[in-house]
């Protein structure tokens, strides 16, 4: 099995017709998930089944790292957390083109959002801007609704709650909320 620190460089060494930024995002998520997987399969850390992860690797990182180098033959995606199906639906309802990469990203973002840190960090991205760029590229209808720059994970959970008719905010208007700084601002 390939060790987590070598995964990003190994993936990026492969050939692909994919956009370099998309490859960077996918490689970052895979490498970070592998480092965080601990005693569970990478497929579980990503929320992808083995066949889907294999397709992703062969398509975006041809010849770089094989599926057998990363996960056992019996690895599965693991059980969804309660909110994951709704999170994926939220993303996919706002996607750009209906491409495979959007499906992969929806699963990975939903699964990685379960980690306690900022979403861009859970995805292994360098900063919040990379997350914003990816969301605007692949999920533009959803990303466009974040007009005030709310932190992404908070924004997604707020959107899911509002879709269910659950209002979790302390104030009807963000500007007067005592938790304003928790939802908006830098994420360095």
Secondary structure, DSSP 4 states (H G I P E B T S, - for coil): ---HHHHHHHHHTSB-SS-HHHHHHHHHHHHHHHHHHTTS-HHHHHT--HHHHHHHHHHHSBTT--HHHHS-TT----PPPTTHHHHHHHHHHT-SS--HHHHHHHHHHHHHTTSSS-HHHHTT-SSHHHHHHHHHHHSHHHHTT-TT---HHHHHHHHHHHHTT----SSSSGGG-TTHHHHSS---
